[in-house]
Amino acid sequence: MSTINVPKREEVSSNNQAIFDTLENAVGFVPNLYATYAHSENALGNYLNLANAKTSLSAKQKEVVNLAVSEVNQCIYCLSAHTAIGKMNGFNDQQIVELRAGGASFDSKLDALAKLAKNITEKRGKTDAAVLENFFAQGWTKENLVDTIVLVGDKTISNYLHRTTDVPVDFPVVQPLENAIV
């Protein structure tokens, strides 16, 4: 059980209250992990700016990275959230399980992206040459590489925040990977 509370709107700064209102209007609720960032005056806004920054990766490609990274970092909150978002971006249950495992047998280009995201995370940036070579062989660019690394960092921040605070998951909770094989 977490010793860190999920702050309510009235417990955060006026700046963060405005962000809560924007999230409420856009998403329908303030996800617990986002609310947890609001313990800091600046972290929520800074994180959302990073997470919503322009990138060469599509929303669907970003979910490939989010799922692979969150699995390596064993973040149940982010795995649950990005499973739901992955489905909204067109992935089915089997594909999501594969992406969590760091692959995509259904699409060679996404497979290279998933393998890269997993490898970067597992090796803490010391990417295997063969993984990087395969990434480029599948048509990815240097811009895509840099944007993927930024996204790995973005997702790792949220993974670490949840792993440290253990705030309640407010998305349908996914099963551990070994139990999720469909």
C-alpha positions in Angstrom: 0.0 0.0 0.0 1.3 3.4 -0.9 2.2 6.0 1.7 1.9 8.6 -1.1 -1.7 9.9 -1.5 -3.3 10.8 -4.8 -4.0 14.5 -4.3 -7.4 15.8 -5.0 -8.0 19.0 -7.0 -8.3 21.2 -3.9 -5.0 19.9 -2.5 -2.9 21.1 -5.5 -1.7 24.5 -6.6 -3.9 26.7 -8.8 -1.6 25.9 -11.8 -2.1 22.2 -11.3 -5.9 22.7 -10.7 -6.0 24.2 -14.2 -4.2 21.2 -15.6 -6.6 18.9 -13.7 -9.5 20.8 -15.3 -8.0 20.4 -18.8 -7.4 16.6 -18.2 -11.0 16.2 -16.9 -12.4 17.8 -20.0 -10.1 15.9 -22.4 -10.0 12.5 -20.8 -13.1 12.5 -18.5 -11.0 12.1 -15.4 -7.6 12.8 -13.9 -5.5 9.6 -14.0 -4.1 8.9 -10.5 -0.5 8.9 -11.8 -0.9 12.3 -13.4 -2.5 13.6 -10.1 0.6 12.2 -8.3 2.8 14.4 -10.4 0.9 17.4 -8.9 2.6 17.0 -5.6 5.2 19.1 -7.3 4.3 22.6 -8.5 6.0 22.0 -11.9 6.3 18.2 -12.5 2.8 17.6 -13.9 3.0 20.4 -16.5 6.6 19.5 -17.4 5.8 15.9 -17.8 2.7 16.5 -19.9 4.7 18.9 -22.1 7.3 16.1 -22.7 4.6 13.4 -23.2 2.7 15.5 -25.7 5.7 17.0 -27.5 5.9 16.7 -31.3 7.6 13.5 -32.4 8.3 11.5 -35.6 6.5 8.5 -34.1 2.7 8.1 -34.6 0.4 7.5 -31.7 0.3 3.8 -32.6 4.2 3.6 -32.7 4.4 5.4 -29.4 2.3 2.7 -27.8 4.7 0.0 -29.1 7.5 1.8 -27.1 5.3 2.5 -24.1 4.2 -1.2 -23.7 7.7 -2.6 -24.2 9.4 -0.2 -21.8 6.7 -0.5 -19.1 7.0 -4.3 -19.3 10.8 -4.2 -18.8 10.3 -1.8 -15.9 7.4 -3.9 -14.5 5.1 -0.9 -14.1 1.5 -2.3 -13.7 0.0 1.2 -13.8 1.6 2.1 -17.2 1.0 -1.4 -18.6 -2.7 -1.1 -17.7 -3.0 2.4 -19.1 -1.1 1.7 -22.3 -3.0 -1.6 -22.9 -6.2 0.5 -22.9 -4.6 3.2 -25.1 -3.1 0.5 -27.4 -6.5 -0.9 -28.0 -7.8 2.6 -28.8 -4.9 2.7 -31.4 -6.0 -0.5 -33.1 -4.0 -3.3 -31.4 -5.8 -6.5 -30.3 -5.1 -8.4 -27.1 -2.6 -10.8 -28.8 -0.7 -8.0 -30.3 -0.5 -6.1 -27.0 0.9 -9.2 -25.3 3.6 -9.5 -28.1 4.4 -5.8 -27.7 4.8 -6.1 -24.0 7.2 -9.0 -24.6 9.2 -6.7 -26.9 8.2 -8.0 -30.3 5.6 -7.8 -33.1 5.4 -10.8 -35.3 2.5 -9.2 -37.1 4.6 -6.2 -38.4 8.3 -6.3 -39.1 8.7 -2.6 -38.8 6.9 -2.4 -35.4 8.9 -5.5 -34.4 12.1 -3.7 -34.9 10.8 -0.7 -32.9 9.6 -3.0 -30.0 12.9 -4.8 -29.9 14.8 -1.5 -29.9 12.7 -0.1 -27.0 13.1 -3.3 -25.0 16.8 -3.4 -25.6 17.4 0.2 -24.8 15.5 -0.2 -21.5 17.1 -3.5 -20.5 20.6 -2.3 -21.4 20.1 1.2 -20.0 21.0 2.8 -23.3 23.9 0.5 -24.3 21.9 -0.7 -27.3 23.1 -3.9 -29.0 24.5 -3.2 -32.5 22.4 -6.0 -34.1 19.2 -4.5 -32.7 20.1 -1.0 -34.0 21.1 -2.4 -37.4 17.7 -4.2 -37.7 15.9 -1.0 -36.7 17.5 0.9 -39.5 17.1 -2.0 -42.0 13.3 -1.8 -41.4 13.2 1.7 -42.6 13.5 3.7 -39.4 15.5 6.9 -39.5 18.0 8.6 -37.1 15.2 11.0 -36.2 13.1 8.0 -35.2 15.9 6.6 -33.1 16.3 9.9 -31.2 12.5 10.2 -30.7 12.4 6.6 -29.5 15.1 7.2 -26.9 13.2 10.4 -25.7 10.0 8.3 -25.4 11.9 5.5 -23.5 13.0 8.3 -21.1 9.4 9.7 -20.9 7.9 6.3 -20.1 10.6 5.4 -17.6 9.8 8.6 -15.6 6.2 7.5 -15.2 7.2 3.9 -14.6 9.6 5.0 -11.8 7.0 7.4 -10.3 4.4 4.6 -10.0 6.9 2.0 -8.9 8.0 4.4 -6.1 4.6 5.7 -5.0 2.4 2.6 -5.8 -0.7 4.8 -6.2 -3.9 2.8 -7.2 -4.3 1.8 -10.8 -7.4 3.4 -12.2 -7.5 1.5 -15.5 -8.5 -2.1 -16.1 -5.6 -3.9 -14.5 -3.6 -6.3 -16.8 -2.2 -9.6 -15.8 1.5 -10.3 -15.5 2.9 -11.2 -18.9 3.3 -14.9 -18.0 -0.4 -15.0 -17.3 -1.4 -12.8 -20.2 -0.5 -15.1 -23.0 -3.6 -15.5 -25.1 
